[in-house]
Structure formats: structure tokens, C-alpha cells
Amino acid sequence: MVNFSNDLDILRYEPVLFGGLHLPWQILASGTGGALSGTTFTASGADFVGATVTAGHVIYLRSADGILDGAYEIISVDSATQLTVSVIRAHSDDDVIAPAAATDIFYRISTFAPQASEAAYQLTEYFGIRPGNPESIYDAEDILDTAVLKRASVFSILSSVYAMLASKAEDENFWKKSLHYKKLFSRAIERCRLSIDVGGDGVADVTKSGSSVKLVRD
């Protein structure tokens, strides 16, 4: 299953979802005693590889002295106990930015991958391609540039997460945020224009527009 966004995309909109509003049942790894020097984060006893941590995930770091308290990009998994991390960058090809050095760090890596998978299914269903539409001859893997679906995916995830939080906390502000992102999702999906490569030659054969969801042959 192809996901159209990752945790880093969520971080750009709602950092709090990796802090106080993280989902405890979706934690990949956590622990104490971590150390950060430059962009290298080390946690002895961790197993980031076994926890399936990858680039694009997000790590929350909080040091005992309060120097660190926030969420950061995971740039790479360098070993079972070592990560390269960065202050969130404007663009993924920008140079990495080292957070403040610290020791005695609590760390937590939580994810919204399950929600991203659900959003991807919802989007493929909307556009009438597999897996959302099992009978379609087109598959999500045939989309030439899935980046056009990123914003719609993020807004779908945020809407569903805040709706879930609202149902548990009965917080009106959570409901407002859920509705806000639902509206943004509707607008984003209408702006999407998918180019689909049927022949596998890297050239678009058909186009689907989110505003009409009508198949157009090039």
C-alpha cells in the first residue's frame, strides 16, 4: 500500500501531536538516557532498526535540564542505537540543522502511519483506483507523481486524529480543528490532478481531476 504522506508532513502542521497529544498506542520506540551531539542522537539499549524506524519519522526529545523539549525530523537510521536528526527544515533538500547538544534525554518516536494508510485508501477510493476501488485497472503504484496527494492526505489524517481526540476528551476545540481540516481536505482533493502511467513507460496515459473525478485520456 502506498502512503501519500508521512509523519514529517504531520509535524509541519501540528507539532503538538508528537508531544502532549501523541497516541500512546502508536509508539515505535521510547526510552531515557539519550545523548545528542550535533545531528547525532544516540540511545544505548535502543533498537531503532527492530522498531522499523525510518527517515521521515519524527522523534520527540526532552532533556532533564530543559534545553531540549520538542519534536525533530529523523533524517536517517544509522544503526540500531543511532539516528541522524534535524530541526524541521523548510525543504527536504535543505542542509540538516543540529538541535542543541544535550544528555540525559527522554525520547519517543510515535507515528501516524495507520492513519496515513487509511487516508491513502480513502483517496484511492475517491479517484476510483486500486486499492480503494478493487475493480479498477489502475493502481496507486501507477500514479506518476504522488506528491500531488500529500496535502489531501495530511488534512485527512489531521481531521480524523482530532475527531478521535475530541471523542475521548470531549474538547470542543478538538472538534473545531477536526472540522477545519476536513474543509481543507475537501479543497485540497478538488485541486488534485493525477497523471497515471498505464504502460509503465513513465508517460502519462490518463489523467484524473479531483474536481470532476472523470477519466481523461491524453
GROMACS elastic network, one bead per residue, 0.5 to 0.9 nm:
[ bonds ]
;  ai    aj funct       b0    kb
    1   117     6  0.72631   500
    1   120     6  0.80461   500
    1   121     6  0.83443   500
    1   131     6  0.78122   500
    1   140     6  0.79274   500
    1   141     6  0.84890   500
    2   117     6  0.75387   500
    2   120     6  0.69662   500
    2   121     6  0.88221   500
    2   140     6  0.66381   500
    2   141     6  0.70508   500
    3     6     6  0.73995   500
    3   113     6  0.82043   500
    3   116     6  0.59827   500
    3   117     6  0.56498   500
    3   118     6  0.87256   500
    3   119     6  0.79031   500
    3   120     6  0.54988   500
    3   121     6  0.85617   500
    3   146     6  0.88474   500
    3   150     6  0.88801   500
    3   153     6  0.83529   500
    4   116     6  0.72630   500
    4   117     6  0.83215   500
    4   119     6  0.81994   500
    4   120     6  0.62378   500
    4   146     6  0.62244   500
    4   147     6  0.68716   500
    4   148     6  0.86069   500
    4   149     6  0.60388   500
    4   150     6  0.52128   500
    4   151     6  0.86076   500
    4   152     6  0.86740   500
    4   153     6  0.61447   500
    4   154     6  0.83593   500
    5     8     6  0.81046   500
    5     9     6  0.62033   500
    5    10     6  0.80391   500
    5   113     6  0.88036   500
    5   116     6  0.65542   500
    5   120     6  0.85713   500
    5   147     6  0.81768   500
    5   149     6  0.79881   500
    5   150     6  0.51780   500
    5   151     6  0.77996   500
    5   152     6  0.89366   500
    5   153     6  0.60861   500
    5   154     6  0.63478   500
    6     9     6  0.54729   500
    6    10     6  0.68455   500
    6    56     6  0.61815   500
    6    57     6  0.70764   500
    6   111     6  0.85973   500
    6   112     6  0.76052   500
    6   113     6  0.69621   500
    6   116     6  0.70201   500
    6   150     6  0.86763   500
    6   154     6  0.81443   500
    7    10     6  0.50187   500
    7    11     6  0.62578   500
    7    12     6  0.88997   500
    7    56     6  0.61636   500
    7    57     6  0.52787   500
    7    58     6  0.61599   500
    7    73     6  0.89229   500
    7   110     6  0.87034   500
    7   111     6  0.62281   500
    7   112     6  0.61675   500
    7   113     6  0.72548   500
    7   116     6  0.86065   500
    8    12     6  0.65314   500
    8    55     6  0.89938   500
    8    56     6  0.53671   500
    8    57     6  0.60061   500
    8    58     6  0.60895   500
    8    72     6  0.85745   500
    8    73     6  0.64725   500
    8    74     6  0.83631   500
    8    88     6  0.82934   500
    9    12     6  0.54175   500
    9    13     6  0.72148   500
    9    56     6  0.82711   500
    9   150     6  0.81002   500
    9   151     6  0.84311   500
    9   154     6  0.67691   500
   10    13     6  0.55350   500
   10    14     6  0.60277   500
   10    15     6  0.74483   500
   10    17     6  0.81868   500
   10   112     6  0.82859   500
   10   154     6  0.62075   500
   10   155     6  0.87169   500
   10   157     6  0.82286   500
   10   158     6  0.76454   500
   11    14     6  0.52299   500
   11    16     6  0.80635   500
   11    17     6  0.75746   500
   11    18     6  0.74650   500
   11    58     6  0.75274   500
   11    71     6  0.77970   500
   11    72     6  0.84140   500
   11    73     6  0.84803   500
   11    88     6  0.82972   500
   12    15     6  0.66919   500
   12    88     6  0.77350   500
   12    90     6  0.89290   500
   13   154     6  0.86508   500
   13   158     6  0.88382   500
   14    17     6  0.58242   500
   14    18     6  0.80349   500
   14   158     6  0.82671   500
   15    18     6  0.57346   500
   15    19     6  0.69210   500
   15    70     6  0.80271   500
   15    71     6  0.66618   500
   16    20     6  0.60864   500
   16    21     6  0.58781   500
   16    22     6  0.74685   500
   16    70     6  0.87763   500
   16    71     6  0.84802   500
   17    20     6  0.66798   500
   17    23     6  0.78079   500
   18    21     6  0.63567   500
   18    23     6  0.80953   500
   18    58     6  0.75704   500
   18    59     6  0.77124   500
   18    60     6  0.63963   500
   18    70     6  0.83221   500
   18    71     6  0.64766   500
   18   108     6  0.84929   500
   18   109     6  0.80359   500
   18   110     6  0.67083   500
   18   111     6  0.81662   500
   19    22     6  0.55944   500
   19    60     6  0.66482   500
   19    69     6  0.88600   500
   19    70     6  0.71122   500
   19    71     6  0.71754   500
   19   108     6  0.89723   500
   20    23     6  0.89753   500
   21    24     6  0.88563   500
   21   165     6  0.83495   500
   22    25     6  0.89309   500
   22    26     6  0.81471   500
   22    27     6  0.83883   500
   22   110     6  0.68146   500
   22   111     6  0.83320   500
   23    26     6  0.54984   500
   23    27     6  0.71011   500
   23   110     6  0.70761   500
   23   111     6  0.79304   500
   23   112     6  0.83479   500
   24    27     6  0.57760   500
   24   110     6  0.76527   500
   25    28     6  0.88979   500
   25   110     6  0.85654   500
   26   109     6  0.87285   500
   26   110     6  0.55692   500
   26   111     6  0.57706   500
   26   112     6  0.72339   500
   26   113     6  0.86151   500
   26   114     6  0.85677   500
   27    30     6  0.73046   500
   27   108     6  0.71141   500
   27   109     6  0.58090   500
   27   111     6  0.63975   500
   28    48     6  0.83888   500
   28    51     6  0.56929   500
   28    52     6  0.75185   500
   28    53     6  0.71534   500
   28   108     6  0.77569   500
   28   109     6  0.55236   500
   28   110     6  0.55457   500
   28   111     6  0.70877   500
   29    46     6  0.77736   500
   29    47     6  0.79881   500
   29    48     6  0.71075   500
   29    51     6  0.64291   500
   29    53     6  0.81753   500
   29   107     6  0.79906   500
   29   108     6  0.57735   500
   29   109     6  0.52113   500
   29   110     6  0.71946   500
   30    46     6  0.81485   500
   30   106     6  0.75243   500
   30   107     6  0.53198   500
   30   109     6  0.62136   500
   30   110     6  0.85290   500
   31    34     6  0.76497   500
   31    43     6  0.79076   500
   31    45     6  0.88354   500
   31    46     6  0.76511   500
   31   105     6  0.83959   500
   31   106     6  0.58108   500
   31   107     6  0.55201   500
   31   108     6  0.67004   500
   32    43     6  0.76657   500
   32   104     6  0.67449   500
   32   105     6  0.56943   500
   32   107     6  0.62321   500
   32   108     6  0.89585   500
   33    42     6  0.88779   500
   33    43     6  0.65680   500
   33    44     6  0.77244   500
   33    63     6  0.89770   500
   33   103     6  0.69997   500
   33   105     6  0.52207   500
   33   106     6  0.63674   500
   33   107     6  0.84590   500
   34    41     6  0.70002   500
   34    42     6  0.56455   500
   34    44     6  0.72240   500
   34    61     6  0.88183   500
   34    63     6  0.85604   500
   34   102     6  0.84881   500
   34   103     6  0.61091   500
   34   104     6  0.55144   500
   34   106     6  0.63747   500
   34   107     6  0.70376   500
   35    40     6  0.81788   500
   35    41     6  0.57081   500
   35    42     6  0.52970   500
   35    43     6  0.65476   500
   35    63     6  0.89229   500
   35   101     6  0.78059   500
   35   102     6  0.59241   500
   35   104     6  0.62554   500
   35   105     6  0.60869   500
   36    39     6  0.69655   500
   36    40     6  0.57002   500
   36    42     6  0.64681   500
   36    99     6  0.80509   500
   36   100     6  0.77041   500
   36   101     6  0.51866   500
   36   102     6  0.52636   500
   36   103     6  0.62674   500
   36   105     6  0.80042   500
   37    40     6  0.53550   500
   37    41     6  0.65911   500
   37    42     6  0.85252   500
   37    98     6  0.81481   500
   37    99     6  0.83531   500
   37   100     6  0.78142   500
   37   102     6  0.69397   500
   37   103     6  0.85872   500
   38    41     6  0.81065   500
   38    84     6  0.89020   500
   38    85     6  0.87139   500
   38    86     6  0.89116   500
   38    97     6  0.84313   500
   38    98     6  0.50680   500
   38    99     6  0.67729   500
   38   100     6  0.74057   500
   38   101     6  0.62948   500
   39    83     6  0.81134   500
   39    84     6  0.53500   500
   39    85     6  0.51532   500
   39    86     6  0.60332   500
   39    87     6  0.89224   500
   39    96     6  0.76300   500
   39    97     6  0.71805   500
   39    99     6  0.67972   500
   39   101     6  0.86251   500
   40    82     6  0.69176   500
   40    83     6  0.58747   500
   40    85     6  0.63777   500
   40    86     6  0.88895   500
   40    98     6  0.83793   500
   41    81     6  0.83330   500
   41    82     6  0.56811   500
   41    83     6  0.51609   500
   41    84     6  0.61571   500
   41    85     6  0.67553   500
   42    46     6  0.85777   500
   42    81     6  0.57018   500
   42    83     6  0.65418   500
   42    84     6  0.89067   500
   43    46     6  0.56295   500
   43    47     6  0.87173   500
   43    80     6  0.88704   500
   43    81     6  0.52686   500
   43    82     6  0.65184   500
   43    83     6  0.87713   500
   43   105     6  0.88023   500
   43   107     6  0.87024   500
   44    47     6  0.86139   500
   44    80     6  0.88602   500
   44    81     6  0.57305   500
   44    82     6  0.83297   500
   45    80     6  0.85382   500
   45    81     6  0.67575   500
   46    49     6  0.88533   500
   46    50     6  0.89833   500
   46    51     6  0.89083   500
   46    80     6  0.64421   500
   46    81     6  0.51203   500
   46    82     6  0.83835   500
   47    50     6  0.53296   500
   47    51     6  0.61777   500
   47    52     6  0.88010   500
   47    53     6  0.89494   500
   47    79     6  0.82111   500
   47    81     6  0.57625   500
   47    82     6  0.88174   500
   48    52     6  0.63527   500
   48    53     6  0.54188   500
   48    54     6  0.82901   500
   48    77     6  0.71763   500
   48    79     6  0.73265   500
   48    81     6  0.62072   500
   48    82     6  0.76462   500
   48    83     6  0.81754   500
   49    52     6  0.52098   500
   49    53     6  0.60134   500
   49    54     6  0.80366   500
   49    77     6  0.73112   500
   49    78     6  0.89249   500
   49    79     6  0.69562   500
   49    80     6  0.50622   500
   49    81     6  0.82219   500
   50    53     6  0.76982   500
   50    80     6  0.73696   500
   51    80     6  0.89672   500
   53    56     6  0.87776   500
   53    57     6  0.67315   500
   53    74     6  0.87081   500
   53    76     6  0.88957   500
   53    77     6  0.71004   500
   53   109     6  0.80495   500
   54    57     6  0.58878   500
   54    74     6  0.72852   500
   54    75     6  0.80609   500
   54    76     6  0.64784   500
   54    77     6  0.61077   500
   55    58     6  0.83495   500
   55    73     6  0.79135   500
   55    74     6  0.52289   500
   55    77     6  0.67530   500
   55    84     6  0.89455   500
   56    73     6  0.66688   500
   56    74     6  0.58120   500
   56    75     6  0.66532   500
   56    76     6  0.81829   500
   57    72     6  0.88264   500
   57    73     6  0.65661   500
   57    74     6  0.54993   500
   57    75     6  0.81662   500
   57   109     6  0.74079   500
   57   110     6  0.79804   500
   57   111     6  0.69707   500
   58    71     6  0.65183   500
   58    72     6  0.56767   500
   58    74     6  0.55356   500
   58    85     6  0.87578   500
   58   108     6  0.86168   500
   58   109     6  0.60359   500
   58   110     6  0.70762   500
   58   111     6  0.74700   500
   59    70     6  0.83980   500
   59    71     6  0.55192   500
   59    72     6  0.53665   500
   59    73     6  0.65132   500
   59    74     6  0.65661   500
   59    85     6  0.81097   500
   59   107     6  0.67337   500
   59   108     6  0.57205   500
   59   110     6  0.72569   500
   60    69     6  0.74630   500
   60    70     6  0.55727   500
   60    72     6  0.63111   500
   60   106     6  0.81094   500
   60   107     6  0.55424   500
   60   108     6  0.51681   500
   60   109     6  0.63065   500
   60   110     6  0.82521   500
   61    68     6  0.62186   500
   61    69     6  0.56219   500
   61    70     6  0.56385   500
   61    71     6  0.62108   500
   61    72     6  0.76217   500
   61   105     6  0.64152   500
   61   106     6  0.58127   500
   61   108     6  0.68290   500
   62    65     6  0.85102   500
   62    66     6  0.67248   500
   62    67     6  0.76849   500
   62    70     6  0.66426   500
   62    71     6  0.88698   500
   62   104     6  0.86200   500
   62   105     6  0.54970   500
   62   106     6  0.51813   500
   62   107     6  0.65531   500
   63    66     6  0.52792   500
   63    67     6  0.61112   500
   63    68     6  0.50997   500
   63    69     6  0.66739   500
   63   102     6  0.66160   500
   63   103     6  0.65925   500
   63   104     6  0.58252   500
   63   106     6  0.60942   500
   63   107     6  0.86516   500
   64    67     6  0.78182   500
   64    68     6  0.82273   500
   64   102     6  0.88755   500
   64   103     6  0.79157   500
   64   104     6  0.60346   500
   64   105     6  0.63475   500
   64   106     6  0.77610   500
   65    68     6  0.77851   500
   65   102     6  0.84526   500
   65   103     6  0.87666   500
   65   104     6  0.84015   500
   65   105     6  0.89691   500
   66    69     6  0.64027   500
   67   100     6  0.70670   500
   67   101     6  0.82704   500
   67   102     6  0.71028   500
   68    99     6  0.79892   500
   68   100     6  0.68515   500
   68   101     6  0.83080   500
   68   102     6  0.72383   500
   68   105     6  0.80391   500
   71    87     6  0.79563   500
   71    88     6  0.82835   500
   72    85     6  0.64096   500
   72    86     6  0.56963   500
   72    87     6  0.52316   500
   72    88     6  0.59090   500
   72    99     6  0.83159   500
   73    84     6  0.85321   500
   73    85     6  0.54551   500
   73    86     6  0.51707   500
   73    87     6  0.62674   500
   73    88     6  0.56857   500
   73    89     6  0.82932   500
   74    77     6  0.75737   500
   74    83     6  0.69169   500
   74    84     6  0.60950   500
   74    86     6  0.66395   500
   75    83     6  0.74823   500
   75    84     6  0.53052   500
   75    85     6  0.52817   500
   75    86     6  0.68015   500
   75    96     6  0.80814   500
   76    82     6  0.89039   500
   76    83     6  0.58594   500
   76    84     6  0.51835   500
   76    85     6  0.72367   500
   77    80     6  0.75018   500
   77    81     6  0.84861   500
   77    82     6  0.64430   500
   77    84     6  0.64872   500
   78    81     6  0.78221   500
   78    82     6  0.54150   500
   78    83     6  0.53657   500
   78    84     6  0.69088   500
   79    82     6  0.50269   500
   79    83     6  0.70029   500
   80    83     6  0.83397   500
   85    96     6  0.77835   500
   85    97     6  0.81354   500
   85    98     6  0.73266   500
   85    99     6  0.80645   500
   86    89     6  0.76516   500
   86    96     6  0.54440   500
   86    98     6  0.53728   500
   86    99     6  0.63635   500
   87    96     6  0.72857   500
   87    97     6  0.52501   500
   87    98     6  0.62698   500
   87    99     6  0.58374   500
   88    91     6  0.86929   500
   88    92     6  0.89874   500
   88    96     6  0.83766   500
   88    97     6  0.76347   500
   89    92     6  0.65837   500
   89    93     6  0.86041   500
   89    94     6  0.66084   500
   89    95     6  0.80044   500
   89    96     6  0.72848   500
   89    97     6  0.74327   500
   90    93     6  0.87887   500
   90    94     6  0.72338   500
   91    94     6  0.54688   500
   91    95     6  0.89054   500
   92    95     6  0.82338   500
   92    96     6  0.87875   500
   93    96     6  0.85768   500
   94    97     6  0.87726   500
   98   101     6  0.81250   500
   99   102     6  0.88947   500
  102   105     6  0.70442   500
  111   114     6  0.79492   500
  111   115     6  0.89466   500
  112   115     6  0.53613   500
  112   116     6  0.62152   500
  112   117     6  0.87915   500
  112   157     6  0.79244   500
  112   161     6  0.88764   500
  113   117     6  0.61776   500
  113   118     6  0.86346   500
  114   117     6  0.51752   500
  114   118     6  0.63774   500
  114   119     6  0.87082   500
  115   118     6  0.50033   500
  115   119     6  0.61144   500
  115   120     6  0.85735   500
  115   156     6  0.85208   500
  115   157     6  0.57130   500
  115   158     6  0.88510   500
  115   160     6  0.78562   500
  115   161     6  0.78996   500
  116   120     6  0.61241   500
  116   121     6  0.86353   500
  116   153     6  0.68501   500
  116   154     6  0.77155   500
  116   156     6  0.83765   500
  116   157     6  0.62623   500
  117   120     6  0.50537   500
  117   121     6  0.62628   500
  117   122     6  0.86205   500
  118   121     6  0.51238   500
  118   122     6  0.61920   500
  118   123     6  0.86756   500
  118   156     6  0.89757   500
  118   157     6  0.81997   500
  119   123     6  0.61519   500
  119   124     6  0.86547   500
  119   152     6  0.84538   500
  119   153     6  0.55944   500
  119   154     6  0.81374   500
  119   156     6  0.60000   500
  119   157     6  0.63145   500
  120   123     6  0.50990   500
  120   124     6  0.61853   500
  120   125     6  0.84806   500
  120   131     6  0.89557   500
  120   132     6  0.83340   500
  120   140     6  0.88964   500
  120   149     6  0.87796   500
  120   153     6  0.66744   500
  121   124     6  0.52237   500
  121   125     6  0.60687   500
  121   126     6  0.85817   500
  121   130     6  0.83276   500
  121   131     6  0.64640   500
  121   132     6  0.51498   500
  121   133     6  0.89180   500
  122   125     6  0.51028   500
  122   126     6  0.62048   500
  122   127     6  0.87965   500
  122   132     6  0.64797   500
  122   153     6  0.89290   500
  122   156     6  0.88188   500
  123   126     6  0.50023   500
  123   127     6  0.62952   500
  123   128     6  0.84890   500
  123   129     6  0.87709   500
  123   132     6  0.73836   500
  123   149     6  0.80829   500
  123   152     6  0.81695   500
  123   153     6  0.75988   500
  123   189     6  0.82629   500
  124   127     6  0.51241   500
  124   128     6  0.58867   500
  124   129     6  0.51528   500
  124   130     6  0.61835   500
  124   131     6  0.64280   500
  124   133     6  0.69273   500
  124   139     6  0.83263   500
  124   140     6  0.68818   500
  125   129     6  0.62166   500
  125   130     6  0.72850   500
  125   131     6  0.71894   500
  125   133     6  0.52894   500
  125   134     6  0.88202   500
  126   129     6  0.79442   500
  126   132     6  0.74457   500
  126   133     6  0.84020   500
  126   210     6  0.83869   500
  126   213     6  0.77318   500
  127   132     6  0.82002   500
  127   133     6  0.83194   500
  127   194     6  0.87217   500
  127   208     6  0.71349   500
  127   209     6  0.82719   500
  127   210     6  0.72614   500
  127   213     6  0.60049   500
  127   214     6  0.85061   500
  128   131     6  0.86825   500
  128   132     6  0.66203   500
  128   133     6  0.51801   500
  128   134     6  0.85742   500
  128   135     6  0.86914   500
  128   136     6  0.66087   500
  128   138     6  0.82000   500
  128   213     6  0.80879   500
  129   132     6  0.59399   500
  129   133     6  0.50309   500
  129   134     6  0.71878   500
  129   135     6  0.79655   500
  129   136     6  0.52812   500
  129   137     6  0.72627   500
  129   138     6  0.51914   500
  129   139     6  0.54037   500
  129   140     6  0.65635   500
  130   134     6  0.50451   500
  130   135     6  0.72763   500
  130   136     6  0.59022   500
  130   137     6  0.76020   500
  130   138     6  0.61515   500
  130   140     6  0.60624   500
  130   141     6  0.88460   500
  131   134     6  0.52767   500
  131   135     6  0.86351   500
  131   136     6  0.83483   500
  131   139     6  0.67817   500
  131   140     6  0.72292   500
  132   135     6  0.89700   500
  132   136     6  0.87841   500
  133   136     6  0.56582   500
  133   138     6  0.89525   500
  133   139     6  0.89135   500
  134   137     6  0.83606   500
  134   139     6  0.88862   500
  135   138     6  0.87684   500
  136   139     6  0.73761   500
  137   198     6  0.87274   500
  138   141     6  0.82898   500
  138   142     6  0.65849   500
  138   143     6  0.86181   500
  138   196     6  0.77388   500
  138   197     6  0.86818   500
  138   198     6  0.72072   500
  139   142     6  0.53136   500
  139   143     6  0.74246   500
  139   196     6  0.86620   500
  140   143     6  0.56414   500
  140   146     6  0.84304   500
  140   196     6  0.86802   500
  141   144     6  0.79893   500
  141   146     6  0.89144   500
  141   196     6  0.88865   500
  142   145     6  0.89929   500
  142   195     6  0.84216   500
  142   196     6  0.54314   500
  142   197     6  0.52939   500
  142   198     6  0.65295   500
  142   199     6  0.89441   500
  142   200     6  0.76566   500
  143   146     6  0.60816   500
  143   194     6  0.65929   500
  143   195     6  0.58199   500
  143   197     6  0.63343   500
  143   198     6  0.89163   500
  143   204     6  0.85484   500
  144   194     6  0.77210   500
  144   195     6  0.57490   500
  144   196     6  0.57877   500
  144   197     6  0.63296   500
  144   202     6  0.71175   500
  144   203     6  0.80112   500
  144   204     6  0.72056   500
  145   148     6  0.65587   500
  145   149     6  0.85269   500
  145   194     6  0.75042   500
  145   195     6  0.71074   500
  145   196     6  0.85507   500
  146   149     6  0.55935   500
  146   150     6  0.70973   500
  146   194     6  0.78160   500
  146   195     6  0.89482   500
  147   150     6  0.51746   500
  147   151     6  0.81729   500
  148   151     6  0.72922   500
  148   152     6  0.82049   500
  148   191     6  0.87059   500
  148   192     6  0.60034   500
  148   193     6  0.71490   500
  148   194     6  0.73519   500
  149   152     6  0.53901   500
  149   153     6  0.60975   500
  149   154     6  0.87275   500
  149   188     6  0.81752   500
  149   189     6  0.74497   500
  149   192     6  0.65674   500
  149   193     6  0.86538   500
  149   194     6  0.83769   500
  150   153     6  0.51113   500
  150   154     6  0.62037   500
  150   155     6  0.87055   500
  151   154     6  0.50969   500
  151   155     6  0.61732   500
  151   156     6  0.85121   500
  151   184     6  0.88375   500
  151   185     6  0.76260   500
  151   188     6  0.65111   500
  151   189     6  0.83224   500
  152   155     6  0.52649   500
  152   156     6  0.61137   500
  152   157     6  0.86506   500
  152   184     6  0.77721   500
  152   185     6  0.50828   500
  152   186     6  0.77394   500
  152   187     6  0.82592   500
  152   188     6  0.51677   500
  152   189     6  0.55646   500
  152   192     6  0.83309   500
  153   156     6  0.51449   500
  153   157     6  0.62350   500
  153   158     6  0.87063   500
  153   185     6  0.76615   500
  153   188     6  0.89675   500
  153   189     6  0.87933   500
  154   157     6  0.51612   500
  154   158     6  0.61902   500
  154   159     6  0.85802   500
  154   181     6  0.88338   500
  154   185     6  0.80731   500
  155   158     6  0.51202   500
  155   159     6  0.60253   500
  155   160     6  0.85867   500
  155   180     6  0.89873   500
  155   181     6  0.52239   500
  155   182     6  0.66076   500
  155   183     6  0.85449   500
  155   184     6  0.63450   500
  155   186     6  0.87941   500
  155   188     6  0.82431   500
  156   159     6  0.52322   500
  156   160     6  0.62905   500
  156   161     6  0.86335   500
  156   181     6  0.69849   500
  156   182     6  0.65017   500
  156   184     6  0.85411   500
  156   185     6  0.57933   500
  156   186     6  0.88710   500
  157   160     6  0.52867   500
  157   161     6  0.60546   500
  157   162     6  0.85835   500
  157   181     6  0.86399   500
  158   161     6  0.51020   500
  158   162     6  0.60472   500
  158   163     6  0.83746   500
  158   177     6  0.82467   500
  158   178     6  0.67971   500
  158   181     6  0.63322   500
  158   182     6  0.81902   500
  159   162     6  0.54592   500
  159   163     6  0.61363   500
  159   164     6  0.86783   500
  159   175     6  0.87665   500
  159   177     6  0.70507   500
  159   179     6  0.65891   500
  159   180     6  0.75064   500
  159   182     6  0.53839   500
  159   183     6  0.89313   500
  159   185     6  0.82550   500
  160   163     6  0.50487   500
  160   164     6  0.61788   500
  160   165     6  0.86627   500
  160   178     6  0.66553   500
  160   181     6  0.87658   500
  160   182     6  0.83291   500
  161   164     6  0.50936   500
  161   165     6  0.62033   500
  161   166     6  0.85633   500
  161   178     6  0.75442   500
  162   166     6  0.59434   500
  162   167     6  0.85226   500
  162   174     6  0.53454   500
  162   175     6  0.65644   500
  162   176     6  0.85873   500
  162   177     6  0.64531   500
  162   178     6  0.50026   500
  162   179     6  0.87639   500
  162   181     6  0.89518   500
  163   166     6  0.50406   500
  163   167     6  0.62578   500
  163   168     6  0.88154   500
  163   174     6  0.66381   500
  163   175     6  0.58348   500
  163   176     6  0.88784   500
  163   177     6  0.81351   500
  163   178     6  0.53587   500
  163   179     6  0.82206   500
  164   167     6  0.52037   500
  164   168     6  0.65198   500
  164   169     6  0.87649   500
  164   174     6  0.86781   500
  164   175     6  0.89398   500
  164   178     6  0.88777   500
  165   168     6  0.52430   500
  165   169     6  0.60245   500
  165   170     6  0.78149   500
  165   171     6  0.79158   500
  165   174     6  0.66155   500
  165   175     6  0.83476   500
  166   169     6  0.51890   500
  166   171     6  0.51995   500
  166   172     6  0.69481   500
  166   173     6  0.78737   500
  166   175     6  0.56074   500
  166   178     6  0.84032   500
  167   170     6  0.54240   500
  167   171     6  0.77982   500
  167   174     6  0.87281   500
  167   175     6  0.83713   500
  168   171     6  0.82139   500
  169   172     6  0.88690   500
  169   174     6  0.84863   500
  170   173     6  0.89119   500
  170   174     6  0.79857   500
  170   175     6  0.83349   500
  171   174     6  0.54277   500
  171   175     6  0.68107   500
  172   175     6  0.51214   500
  172   176     6  0.62943   500
  172   177     6  0.87283   500
  173   177     6  0.61959   500
  173   178     6  0.85709   500
  174   177     6  0.50953   500
  174   178     6  0.61661   500
  174   179     6  0.87075   500
  175   179     6  0.62422   500
  175   180     6  0.85158   500
  176   179     6  0.52128   500
  176   180     6  0.60654   500
  176   181     6  0.86948   500
  177   181     6  0.62003   500
  177   182     6  0.84503   500
  178   181     6  0.53591   500
  178   182     6  0.61098   500
  178   183     6  0.87776   500
  179   183     6  0.62837   500
  179   184     6  0.86780   500
  180   183     6  0.53395   500
  180   184     6  0.64421   500
  180   185     6  0.87287   500
  181   185     6  0.59934   500
  181   186     6  0.86251   500
  182   186     6  0.63770   500
  182   187     6  0.88239   500
  183   186     6  0.51740   500
  183   187     6  0.64257   500
  183   188     6  0.86337   500
  184   187     6  0.51689   500
  184   188     6  0.60215   500
  184   189     6  0.85786   500
  185   188     6  0.50360   500
  185   189     6  0.60536   500
  185   190     6  0.85973   500
  186   189     6  0.53899   500
  186   190     6  0.64104   500
  186   191     6  0.89691   500
  187   190     6  0.53186   500
  187   191     6  0.66176   500
  188   191     6  0.52783   500
  188   192     6  0.66146   500
  188   210     6  0.85733   500
  189   192     6  0.52278   500
  189   193     6  0.86812   500
  189   209     6  0.88717   500
  189   210     6  0.55245   500
  189   211     6  0.74948   500
  190   193     6  0.82838   500
  190   209     6  0.73441   500
  190   212     6  0.78142   500
  190   213     6  0.87619   500
  191   209     6  0.74754   500
  191   210     6  0.59108   500
  191   211     6  0.64952   500
  192   208     6  0.81784   500
  192   209     6  0.59846   500
  192   211     6  0.75666   500
  193   207     6  0.67875   500
  193   208     6  0.56130   500
  193   210     6  0.59989   500
  193   211     6  0.84653   500
  194   206     6  0.82438   500
  194   207     6  0.54342   500
  194   209     6  0.63261   500
  194   210     6  0.80053   500
  195   203     6  0.85633   500
  195   204     6  0.53648   500
  195   205     6  0.73458   500
  195   206     6  0.60737   500
  195   208     6  0.67004   500
  195   209     6  0.89568   500
  196   202     6  0.89939   500
  196   203     6  0.80176   500
  196   204     6  0.51805   500
  196   205     6  0.59298   500
  196   206     6  0.52868   500
  196   207     6  0.60344   500
  196   208     6  0.79268   500
  197   200     6  0.57433   500
  197   201     6  0.70588   500
  197   202     6  0.61489   500
  197   203     6  0.57279   500
  197   205     6  0.52758   500
  197   206     6  0.69511   500
  198   201     6  0.80280   500
  198   202     6  0.87921   500
  198   203     6  0.83543   500
  198   204     6  0.74271   500
  198   205     6  0.59565   500
  198   206     6  0.76323   500
  199   202     6  0.78218   500
  199   203     6  0.79129   500
  199   204     6  0.86668   500
  199   205     6  0.75771   500
  200   203     6  0.75512   500
  201   204     6  0.84530   500
  204   207     6  0.72724   500
  204   217     6  0.89547   500
  204   218     6  0.73405   500
  205   216     6  0.87823   500
  205   217     6  0.62291   500
  205   218     6  0.56970   500
  206   215     6  0.66906   500
  206   216     6  0.55935   500
  206   218     6  0.56743   500
  207   214     6  0.82082   500
  207   215     6  0.60191   500
  207   216     6  0.51302   500
  207   217     6  0.63980   500
  207   218     6  0.71559   500
  208   211     6  0.88839   500
  208   212     6  0.79172   500
  208   213     6  0.57369   500
  208   214     6  0.57925   500
  208   215     6  0.51961   500
  208   216     6  0.63346   500
  209   212     6  0.56253   500
  209   213     6  0.51364   500
  209   214     6  0.63877   500
  209   215     6  0.76778   500
  209   216     6  0.83566   500
  210   213     6  0.50518   500
  210   214     6  0.81119   500
  211   214     6  0.84541   500
  212   215     6  0.87280   500
